[in-house]
Amino acid sequence: MLKEAFQEAVDAYGKAQYPVEHIFFSALDWHEEDAGTTRYLLAQSGLQASFVPLSDLRVADERLWVLHDSGSMTPVDVLYRLHALEKLAEDKDEDGYPTGEHVLRLIAEGKLAIVNPPSGFTAQTKALQALIWNLHEAGQFYSAEEHEVIATYMLPTYLENRFTDTSIPYVIKPIYGREGSGVTIVGSDGNVFSESGEEEYLDQPMVYQQYIELPSIHIETLKGQSNGRLLWGCFLISGKPSAVIARVGGHITNNISYYLPAGILEKEEMV
């Protein structure tokens, strides 16, 4: 599915008359997880492409280039980046030039193809959950079947705090936060009973979402027995369900939570 998705993305750019000859996968090379993930995706993509550290990218003559050790440069036609767009927007050269902002302008002007596209930024924001829930509460936009799905699988989510005068526990989350940073859980008594203690995303707008306690679980780790809270996630690749993932952490799932191996047994295997 990864191979098909990458090929579909490059084919779509080609049909839109973008050059697609020079394809690069990029990440912070000193970041073991990001670089490893990017190299893995490169290997799975099936594309004729190369890995390049973000530090080797340059903007010149209204193009994005890869600077090689020899001093020569190769234009970048298609870029896969494991680098958040909100971080890219703030990236500057050592001399203060807003390189990231320039790269985003190249994308907007059709001078650089990027995977995932900037439209992915829309799906990334938790404010989208608030929009969906608001339309659902108003009985607008969605079909009866879609309203039923939203009511069954989504939690009440708002851009303003509608829980303060209720006994409903709720969570405060930065709209573009990740790994639990900046998250606060408020109990039914109105007092904070868990917070991340990290301030990285506290300057962002927040969403306010009804809190549902994660199930408690006992697991075995390389460090011994451990108790935690189980969080399930799922992946879509090109809009198709592809995988599930289980993580075990605290009330707030952060970047030191465990990945829990999980599998699906067919019915005959369970007999």
PATI-635322 format. One record per residue (C-alpha): x, y, z. Coordinates in pm, whole numbers, plus 50000, padded with zeros to 5 digits. Last residue first. Layout:
REM PATI-635322
<kedren><xx>X</xx><yy>Y</yy><zz>Z</zz></kedren>
...
***
This chain:
REM PATI-635322
<kedren><xx>48908</xx><yy>47800</yy><zz>51802</zz></kedren>
<kedren><xx>49092</xx><yy>48131</yy><zz>51774</zz></kedren>
<kedren><xx>49281</xx><yy>48039</yy><zz>51458</zz></kedren>
<kedren><xx>48951</xx><yy>47957</yy><zz>51282</zz></kedren>
<kedren><xx>48826</xx><yy>48308</yy><zz>51363</zz></kedren>
<kedren><xx>49126</xx><yy>48480</yy><zz>51206</zz></kedren>
<kedren><xx>49361</xx><yy>48639</yy><zz>51457</zz></kedren>
<kedren><xx>49459</xx><yy>49006</yy><zz>51430</zz></kedren>
<kedren><xx>49790</xx><yy>49126</yy><zz>51565</zz></kedren>
<kedren><xx>49933</xx><yy>49367</yy><zz>51818</zz></kedren>
<kedren><xx>50280</xx><yy>49449</yy><zz>51947</zz></kedren>
<kedren><xx>50257</xx><yy>49727</yy><zz>52209</zz></kedren>
<kedren><xx>50456</xx><yy>50042</yy><zz>52140</zz></kedren>
<kedren><xx>50552</xx><yy>50184</yy><zz>52477</zz></kedren>
<kedren><xx>50508</xx><yy>50549</yy><zz>52574</zz></kedren>
<kedren><xx>50812</xx><yy>50775</yy><zz>52588</zz></kedren>
<kedren><xx>50674</xx><yy>51020</yy><zz>52332</zz></kedren>
<kedren><xx>50355</xx><yy>51087</yy><zz>52527</zz></kedren>
<kedren><xx>50016</xx><yy>50922</yy><zz>52581</zz></kedren>
<kedren><xx>49837</xx><yy>51125</yy><zz>52849</zz></kedren>
<kedren><xx>49663</xx><yy>50908</yy><zz>53111</zz></kedren>
<kedren><xx>49992</xx><yy>50722</yy><zz>53114</zz></kedren>
<kedren><xx>50152</xx><yy>50509</yy><zz>52847</zz></kedren>
<kedren><xx>50075</xx><yy>50205</yy><zz>52635</zz></kedren>
<kedren><xx>50054</xx><yy>50225</yy><zz>52258</zz></kedren>
<kedren><xx>49858</xx><yy>50006</yy><zz>52017</zz></kedren>
<kedren><xx>49863</xx><yy>50046</yy><zz>51639</zz></kedren>
<kedren><xx>49617</xx><yy>49953</yy><zz>51369</zz></kedren>
<kedren><xx>49688</xx><yy>49914</yy><zz>50999</zz></kedren>
<kedren><xx>49583</xx><yy>49989</yy><zz>50641</zz></kedren>
<kedren><xx>49246</xx><yy>50158</yy><zz>50614</zz></kedren>
<kedren><xx>49224</xx><yy>50323</yy><zz>50270</zz></kedren>
<kedren><xx>49220</xx><yy>50700</yy><zz>50212</zz></kedren>
<kedren><xx>49552</xx><yy>50704</yy><zz>50029</zz></kedren>
<kedren><xx>49702</xx><yy>50525</yy><zz>50330</zz></kedren>
<kedren><xx>49485</xx><yy>50543</yy><zz>50641</zz></kedren>
<kedren><xx>49631</xx><yy>50445</yy><zz>50975</zz></kedren>
<kedren><xx>49470</xx><yy>50353</yy><zz>51306</zz></kedren>
<kedren><xx>49528</xx><yy>50424</yy><zz>51672</zz></kedren>
<kedren><xx>49453</xx><yy>50239</yy><zz>51994</zz></kedren>
<kedren><xx>49556</xx><yy>50376</yy><zz>52333</zz></kedren>
<kedren><xx>49609</xx><yy>50148</yy><zz>52633</zz></kedren>
<kedren><xx>49687</xx><yy>50298</yy><zz>52974</zz></kedren>
<kedren><xx>49973</xx><yy>50166</yy><zz>53181</zz></kedren>
<kedren><xx>50109</xx><yy>49904</yy><zz>53416</zz></kedren>
<kedren><xx>50456</xx><yy>49756</yy><zz>53378</zz></kedren>
<kedren><xx>50635</xx><yy>49425</yy><zz>53423</zz></kedren>
<kedren><xx>51004</xx><yy>49409</yy><zz>53337</zz></kedren>
<kedren><xx>51254</xx><yy>49637</yy><zz>53163</zz></kedren>
<kedren><xx>51223</xx><yy>49460</yy><zz>52828</zz></kedren>
<kedren><xx>50849</xx><yy>49503</yy><zz>52870</zz></kedren>
<kedren><xx>50564</xx><yy>49286</yy><zz>52997</zz></kedren>
<kedren><xx>50221</xx><yy>49445</yy><zz>53007</zz></kedren>
<kedren><xx>49935</xx><yy>49521</yy><zz>53248</zz></kedren>
<kedren><xx>49651</xx><yy>49730</yy><zz>53103</zz></kedren>
<kedren><xx>49419</xx><yy>50007</yy><zz>53218</zz></kedren>
<kedren><xx>49159</xx><yy>50129</yy><zz>52969</zz></kedren>
<kedren><xx>49178</xx><yy>50493</yy><zz>52858</zz></kedren>
<kedren><xx>48950</xx><yy>50735</yy><zz>53041</zz></kedren>
<kedren><xx>48712</xx><yy>50932</yy><zz>52820</zz></kedren>
<kedren><xx>48748</xx><yy>51308</yy><zz>52830</zz></kedren>
<kedren><xx>48517</xx><yy>51540</yy><zz>52638</zz></kedren>
<kedren><xx>48717</xx><yy>51768</yy><zz>52413</zz></kedren>
<kedren><xx>48830</xx><yy>52130</yy><zz>52433</zz></kedren>
<kedren><xx>49044</xx><yy>52241</yy><zz>52140</zz></kedren>
<kedren><xx>49328</xx><yy>52485</yy><zz>52182</zz></kedren>
<kedren><xx>49486</xx><yy>52769</yy><zz>51984</zz></kedren>
<kedren><xx>49867</xx><yy>52745</yy><zz>51993</zz></kedren>
<kedren><xx>50111</xx><yy>52913</yy><zz>52233</zz></kedren>
<kedren><xx>50105</xx><yy>52608</yy><zz>52460</zz></kedren>
<kedren><xx>50268</xx><yy>52390</yy><zz>52195</zz></kedren>
<kedren><xx>50617</xx><yy>52337</yy><zz>52340</zz></kedren>
<kedren><xx>50517</xx><yy>52394</yy><zz>52703</zz></kedren>
<kedren><xx>50563</xx><yy>52048</yy><zz>52852</zz></kedren>
<kedren><xx>50421</xx><yy>51953</yy><zz>53193</zz></kedren>
<kedren><xx>50203</xx><yy>51693</yy><zz>53023</zz></kedren>
<kedren><xx>49903</xx><yy>51743</yy><zz>53246</zz></kedren>
<kedren><xx>49694</xx><yy>51521</yy><zz>53469</zz></kedren>
<kedren><xx>49437</xx><yy>51572</yy><zz>53746</zz></kedren>
<kedren><xx>49345</xx><yy>51933</yy><zz>53678</zz></kedren>
<kedren><xx>49047</xx><yy>52037</yy><zz>53891</zz></kedren>
<kedren><xx>48693</xx><yy>52103</yy><zz>53768</zz></kedren>
<kedren><xx>48536</xx><yy>51833</yy><zz>53988</zz></kedren>
<kedren><xx>48464</xx><yy>51618</yy><zz>53680</zz></kedren>
<kedren><xx>48836</xx><yy>51608</yy><zz>53609</zz></kedren>
<kedren><xx>49045</xx><yy>51833</yy><zz>53383</zz></kedren>
<kedren><xx>49306</xx><yy>51671</yy><zz>53158</zz></kedren>
<kedren><xx>49581</xx><yy>51895</yy><zz>53015</zz></kedren>
<kedren><xx>49778</xx><yy>51842</yy><zz>52693</zz></kedren>
<kedren><xx>50072</xx><yy>52069</yy><zz>52602</zz></kedren>
<kedren><xx>50282</xx><yy>51783</yy><zz>52467</zz></kedren>
<kedren><xx>50090</xx><yy>51456</yy><zz>52433</zz></kedren>
<kedren><xx>50308</xx><yy>51328</yy><zz>52149</zz></kedren>
<kedren><xx>50174</xx><yy>51595</yy><zz>51911</zz></kedren>
<kedren><xx>50036</xx><yy>51947</yy><zz>51911</zz></kedren>
<kedren><xx>49873</xx><yy>52109</yy><zz>51609</zz></kedren>
<kedren><xx>49537</xx><yy>52202</yy><zz>51763</zz></kedren>
<kedren><xx>49683</xx><yy>52222</yy><zz>52115</zz></kedren>
<kedren><xx>49475</xx><yy>51997</yy><zz>52345</zz></kedren>
<kedren><xx>49256</xx><yy>52063</yy><zz>52651</zz></kedren>
<kedren><xx>49082</xx><yy>51748</yy><zz>52778</zz></kedren>
<kedren><xx>48747</xx><yy>51719</yy><zz>52951</zz></kedren>
<kedren><xx>48566</xx><yy>51577</yy><zz>53252</zz></kedren>
<kedren><xx>48189</xx><yy>51644</yy><zz>53245</zz></kedren>
<kedren><xx>48056</xx><yy>51795</yy><zz>53568</zz></kedren>
<kedren><xx>47929</xx><yy>52099</yy><zz>53380</zz></kedren>
<kedren><xx>47979</xx><yy>52475</yy><zz>53402</zz></kedren>
<kedren><xx>48334</xx><yy>52465</yy><zz>53263</zz></kedren>
<kedren><xx>48257</xx><yy>52215</yy><zz>52987</zz></kedren>
<kedren><xx>48182</xx><yy>52443</yy><zz>52693</zz></kedren>
<kedren><xx>48542</xx><yy>52562</yy><zz>52656</zz></kedren>
<kedren><xx>48586</xx><yy>52716</yy><zz>52311</zz></kedren>
<kedren><xx>48715</xx><yy>52554</yy><zz>51994</zz></kedren>
<kedren><xx>48491</xx><yy>52255</yy><zz>52059</zz></kedren>
<kedren><xx>48499</xx><yy>51873</yy><zz>52060</zz></kedren>
<kedren><xx>48224</xx><yy>51630</yy><zz>52162</zz></kedren>
<kedren><xx>48380</xx><yy>51284</yy><zz>52111</zz></kedren>
<kedren><xx>48371</xx><yy>51085</yy><zz>51789</zz></kedren>
<kedren><xx>48288</xx><yy>50720</yy><zz>51723</zz></kedren>
<kedren><xx>47914</xx><yy>50672</yy><zz>51772</zz></kedren>
<kedren><xx>47781</xx><yy>51025</yy><zz>51719</zz></kedren>
<kedren><xx>48006</xx><yy>51070</yy><zz>51415</zz></kedren>
<kedren><xx>47899</xx><yy>50736</yy><zz>51265</zz></kedren>
<kedren><xx>47529</xx><yy>50815</yy><zz>51319</zz></kedren>
<kedren><xx>47569</xx><yy>51158</yy><zz>51160</zz></kedren>
<kedren><xx>47737</xx><yy>50989</yy><zz>50862</zz></kedren>
<kedren><xx>47440</xx><yy>50752</yy><zz>50818</zz></kedren>
<kedren><xx>47192</xx><yy>51040</yy><zz>50835</zz></kedren>
<kedren><xx>47394</xx><yy>51227</yy><zz>50572</zz></kedren>
<kedren><xx>47626</xx><yy>51508</yy><zz>50672</zz></kedren>
<kedren><xx>47605</xx><yy>51882</yy><zz>50598</zz></kedren>
<kedren><xx>47401</xx><yy>51999</yy><zz>50895</zz></kedren>
<kedren><xx>47235</xx><yy>51856</yy><zz>51204</zz></kedren>
<kedren><xx>47369</xx><yy>52145</yy><zz>51414</zz></kedren>
<kedren><xx>47536</xx><yy>51900</yy><zz>51652</zz></kedren>
<kedren><xx>47694</xx><yy>51723</yy><zz>51354</zz></kedren>
<kedren><xx>47819</xx><yy>52045</yy><zz>51198</zz></kedren>
<kedren><xx>47978</xx><yy>52141</yy><zz>51530</zz></kedren>
<kedren><xx>48127</xx><yy>51792</yy><zz>51570</zz></kedren>
<kedren><xx>48293</xx><yy>51805</yy><zz>51228</zz></kedren>
<kedren><xx>48428</xx><yy>52156</yy><zz>51287</zz></kedren>
<kedren><xx>48564</xx><yy>52061</yy><zz>51629</zz></kedren>
<kedren><xx>48735</xx><yy>51755</yy><zz>51482</zz></kedren>
<kedren><xx>48885</xx><yy>51978</yy><zz>51211</zz></kedren>
<kedren><xx>49028</xx><yy>52198</yy><zz>51489</zz></kedren>
<kedren><xx>49241</xx><yy>51894</yy><zz>51574</zz></kedren>
<kedren><xx>49463</xx><yy>51995</yy><zz>51283</zz></kedren>
<kedren><xx>49628</xx><yy>51724</yy><zz>51076</zz></kedren>
<kedren><xx>49350</xx><yy>51694</yy><zz>50818</zz></kedren>
<kedren><xx>49405</xx><yy>52051</yy><zz>50704</zz></kedren>
<kedren><xx>49785</xx><yy>52016</yy><zz>50699</zz></kedren>
<kedren><xx>49741</xx><yy>51725</yy><zz>50458</zz></kedren>
<kedren><xx>49639</xx><yy>51989</yy><zz>50201</zz></kedren>
<kedren><xx>50007</xx><yy>52092</yy><zz>50205</zz></kedren>
<kedren><xx>50082</xx><yy>51777</yy><zz>50004</zz></kedren>
<kedren><xx>50242</xx><yy>51474</yy><zz>50171</zz></kedren>
<kedren><xx>50454</xx><yy>51450</yy><zz>49962</zz></kedren>
<kedren><xx>50573</xx><yy>51767</yy><zz>49791</zz></kedren>
<kedren><xx>50595</xx><yy>51889</yy><zz>49433</zz></kedren>
<kedren><xx>50799</xx><yy>52206</yy><zz>49390</zz></kedren>
<kedren><xx>50755</xx><yy>52498</yy><zz>49152</zz></kedren>
<kedren><xx>50375</xx><yy>52498</yy><zz>49167</zz></kedren>
<kedren><xx>50351</xx><yy>52851</yy><zz>49312</zz></kedren>
<kedren><xx>50223</xx><yy>52726</yy><zz>49648</zz></kedren>
<kedren><xx>50510</xx><yy>52477</yy><zz>49673</zz></kedren>
<kedren><xx>50767</xx><yy>52746</yy><zz>49591</zz></kedren>
<kedren><xx>50600</xx><yy>52967</yy><zz>49853</zz></kedren>
<kedren><xx>50634</xx><yy>52691</yy><zz>50112</zz></kedren>
<kedren><xx>51004</xx><yy>52664</yy><zz>50027</zz></kedren>
<kedren><xx>51046</xx><yy>53041</yy><zz>50076</zz></kedren>
<kedren><xx>50881</xx><yy>53021</yy><zz>50420</zz></kedren>
<kedren><xx>51123</xx><yy>52746</yy><zz>50512</zz></kedren>
<kedren><xx>51423</xx><yy>52944</yy><zz>50391</zz></kedren>
<kedren><xx>51340</xx><yy>53251</yy><zz>50601</zz></kedren>
<kedren><xx>51690</xx><yy>53414</yy><zz>50580</zz></kedren>
<kedren><xx>51833</xx><yy>53460</yy><zz>50929</zz></kedren>
<kedren><xx>52203</xx><yy>53432</yy><zz>50841</zz></kedren>
<kedren><xx>52215</xx><yy>53078</yy><zz>50980</zz></kedren>
<kedren><xx>51923</xx><yy>52995</yy><zz>50753</zz></kedren>
<kedren><xx>51566</xx><yy>53004</yy><zz>50885</zz></kedren>
<kedren><xx>51298</xx><yy>52743</yy><zz>50950</zz></kedren>
<kedren><xx>50969</xx><yy>52881</yy><zz>51088</zz></kedren>
<kedren><xx>50739</xx><yy>52760</yy><zz>50808</zz></kedren>
<kedren><xx>50918</xx><yy>52424</yy><zz>50810</zz></kedren>
<kedren><xx>50815</xx><yy>52378</yy><zz>51173</zz></kedren>
<kedren><xx>50447</xx><yy>52433</yy><zz>51091</zz></kedren>
<kedren><xx>50492</xx><yy>52205</yy><zz>50790</zz></kedren>
<kedren><xx>50613</xx><yy>51921</yy><zz>51012</zz></kedren>
<kedren><xx>50928</xx><yy>51750</yy><zz>50884</zz></kedren>
<kedren><xx>50934</xx><yy>51399</yy><zz>50747</zz></kedren>
<kedren><xx>50976</xx><yy>51538</yy><zz>50396</zz></kedren>
<kedren><xx>50901</xx><yy>51371</yy><zz>50065</zz></kedren>
<kedren><xx>51021</xx><yy>51605</yy><zz>49793</zz></kedren>
<kedren><xx>50949</xx><yy>51591</yy><zz>49421</zz></kedren>
<kedren><xx>51135</xx><yy>51800</yy><zz>49160</zz></kedren>
<kedren><xx>51448</xx><yy>51878</yy><zz>49360</zz></kedren>
<kedren><xx>51722</xx><yy>52033</yy><zz>49149</zz></kedren>
<kedren><xx>52072</xx><yy>51886</yy><zz>49179</zz></kedren>
<kedren><xx>52366</xx><yy>52094</yy><zz>49303</zz></kedren>
<kedren><xx>52742</xx><yy>52071</yy><zz>49265</zz></kedren>
<kedren><xx>52973</xx><yy>52163</yy><zz>49553</zz></kedren>
<kedren><xx>53143</xx><yy>51825</yy><zz>49557</zz></kedren>
<kedren><xx>52980</xx><yy>51746</yy><zz>49892</zz></kedren>
<kedren><xx>52640</xx><yy>51777</yy><zz>49722</zz></kedren>
<kedren><xx>52389</xx><yy>52061</yy><zz>49768</zz></kedren>
<kedren><xx>52033</xx><yy>51944</yy><zz>49693</zz></kedren>
<kedren><xx>51822</xx><yy>52213</yy><zz>49531</zz></kedren>
<kedren><xx>51484</xx><yy>52384</yy><zz>49572</zz></kedren>
<kedren><xx>51398</xx><yy>52623</yy><zz>49293</zz></kedren>
<kedren><xx>51331</xx><yy>52997</yy><zz>49259</zz></kedren>
<kedren><xx>51686</xx><yy>53068</yy><zz>49145</zz></kedren>
<kedren><xx>51822</xx><yy>52932</yy><zz>49474</zz></kedren>
<kedren><xx>51685</xx><yy>52754</yy><zz>49782</zz></kedren>
<kedren><xx>51914</xx><yy>52497</yy><zz>49941</zz></kedren>
<kedren><xx>51872</xx><yy>52150</yy><zz>50089</zz></kedren>
<kedren><xx>52172</xx><yy>51979</yy><zz>50250</zz></kedren>
<kedren><xx>52059</xx><yy>52051</yy><zz>50608</zz></kedren>
<kedren><xx>51734</xx><yy>51863</yy><zz>50544</zz></kedren>
<kedren><xx>51942</xx><yy>51549</yy><zz>50505</zz></kedren>
<kedren><xx>51908</xx><yy>51373</yy><zz>50167</zz></kedren>
<kedren><xx>51774</xx><yy>51026</yy><zz>50091</zz></kedren>
<kedren><xx>51757</xx><yy>50926</yy><zz>49726</zz></kedren>
<kedren><xx>51485</xx><yy>50838</yy><zz>49474</zz></kedren>
<kedren><xx>51398</xx><yy>50597</yy><zz>49198</zz></kedren>
<kedren><xx>51064</xx><yy>50509</yy><zz>49351</zz></kedren>
<kedren><xx>50959</xx><yy>50170</yy><zz>49488</zz></kedren>
<kedren><xx>50819</xx><yy>50347</yy><zz>49793</zz></kedren>
<kedren><xx>50913</xx><yy>50080</yy><zz>50047</zz></kedren>
<kedren><xx>51285</xx><yy>50164</yy><zz>50054</zz></kedren>
<kedren><xx>51211</xx><yy>50537</yy><zz>50071</zz></kedren>
<kedren><xx>50959</xx><yy>50474</yy><zz>50347</zz></kedren>
<kedren><xx>51227</xx><yy>50293</yy><zz>50549</zz></kedren>
<kedren><xx>51478</xx><yy>50571</yy><zz>50485</zz></kedren>
<kedren><xx>51226</xx><yy>50824</yy><zz>50614</zz></kedren>
<kedren><xx>51147</xx><yy>50619</yy><zz>50925</zz></kedren>
<kedren><xx>51516</xx><yy>50581</yy><zz>51006</zz></kedren>
<kedren><xx>51584</xx><yy>50953</yy><zz>50955</zz></kedren>
<kedren><xx>51292</xx><yy>51053</yy><zz>51176</zz></kedren>
<kedren><xx>51373</xx><yy>50799</yy><zz>51450</zz></kedren>
<kedren><xx>51748</xx><yy>50862</yy><zz>51461</zz></kedren>
<kedren><xx>51729</xx><yy>51241</yy><zz>51446</zz></kedren>
<kedren><xx>52076</xx><yy>51343</yy><zz>51329</zz></kedren>
<kedren><xx>51970</xx><yy>51311</yy><zz>50962</zz></kedren>
<kedren><xx>51681</xx><yy>51555</yy><zz>51005</zz></kedren>
<kedren><xx>51454</xx><yy>51438</yy><zz>50725</zz></kedren>
<kedren><xx>51441</xx><yy>51418</yy><zz>50345</zz></kedren>
<kedren><xx>51327</xx><yy>51184</yy><zz>50070</zz></kedren>
<kedren><xx>51432</xx><yy>51304</yy><zz>49724</zz></kedren>
<kedren><xx>51288</xx><yy>51268</yy><zz>49374</zz></kedren>
<kedren><xx>51453</xx><yy>51415</yy><zz>49062</zz></kedren>
<kedren><xx>51261</xx><yy>51321</yy><zz>48748</zz></kedren>
<kedren><xx>50913</xx><yy>51436</yy><zz>48850</zz></kedren>
<kedren><xx>50868</xx><yy>51761</yy><zz>48654</zz></kedren>
<kedren><xx>50515</xx><yy>51887</yy><zz>48721</zz></kedren>
<kedren><xx>50270</xx><yy>51878</yy><zz>48431</zz></kedren>
<kedren><xx>49960</xx><yy>51796</yy><zz>48641</zz></kedren>
<kedren><xx>49975</xx><yy>51442</yy><zz>48502</zz></kedren>
<kedren><xx>50325</xx><yy>51413</yy><zz>48649</zz></kedren>
<kedren><xx>50206</xx><yy>51538</yy><zz>48987</zz></kedren>
<kedren><xx>49933</xx><yy>51273</yy><zz>48991</zz></kedren>
<kedren><xx>50182</xx><yy>51004</yy><zz>48887</zz></kedren>
<kedren><xx>50411</xx><yy>51102</yy><zz>49176</zz></kedren>
<kedren><xx>50127</xx><yy>51075</yy><zz>49427</zz></kedren>
<kedren><xx>49994</xx><yy>50750</yy><zz>49282</zz></kedren>
<kedren><xx>50342</xx><yy>50598</yy><zz>49296</zz></kedren>
<kedren><xx>50381</xx><yy>50697</yy><zz>49660</zz></kedren>
<kedren><xx>50043</xx><yy>50548</yy><zz>49749</zz></kedren>
<kedren><xx>50100</xx><yy>50225</yy><zz>49555</zz></kedren>
<kedren><xx>50434</xx><yy>50166</yy><zz>49725</zz></kedren>
<kedren><xx>50289</xx><yy>50236</yy><zz>50068</zz></kedren>
<kedren><xx>50000</xx><yy>50000</yy><zz>50000</zz></kedren>
***
